[in-house]
Amino acid sequence: MRQAVLVIDFQQDLVEGTPEESGVYAKESVIGVINQVVQEARDHDHTIVFIRDLDVANGQGAGFAVHSSIQIPDQAVTFDKAATNSFHGTPLLSHLKEQQVGHIVILGCKTEHCIDTAVRSATVNGFDVTLVADGHTTNGSDVLSAEQMIAHHNQVLHGHYNVEHFAVVRPSTEKLFEPIHNHYRT
């Protein structure tokens, strides 16, 4: 089974913040996790996809770019999206199907928006998903702190399923490219 890494919206202005919106929680550790997982994917010749949100920095300039500390391998592809859902209006689904991907490892931001939506959408579109517990982040809300929001989503999305395909949440210290989904199937 082919595998892919999907890094969602880890863009300069989202990560660092702007005058209108604060930066994300635990950015340095998440940067380290993203670089580690992308390097592992590169070493094993897995598909690597970066998604950028066109709402960030009006879809242009340095603020729109993938965060400057992220090492983007030459073989990675980048798709831009207008919606919260990375699969909506992008070539993501067809690209993953062409690559015969069956398992997607997801990282990036923001937890409660584009990460949550990607995990759920991927399972409906025929993929098993591993959400990296320490590889996604947000800046929180008036209701929940970023830390609470991340912990909540890690709990809620672990075991989320759409009959045939489902999500597990695992820390970056585990062997993410050794999927454990079949252990849960009966």
Beta strands, then each sheet from edge to edge (+ up, - down):
strand 1: 2-8
strand 2: 47-53
strand 3: 77-81
strand 4: 101-109
strand 5: 128-137
strand 6: 161-162
strand 7: 165-170
sheet 1: 3+ 2+ 1+ 4+ 5+ 7+ 6-
end
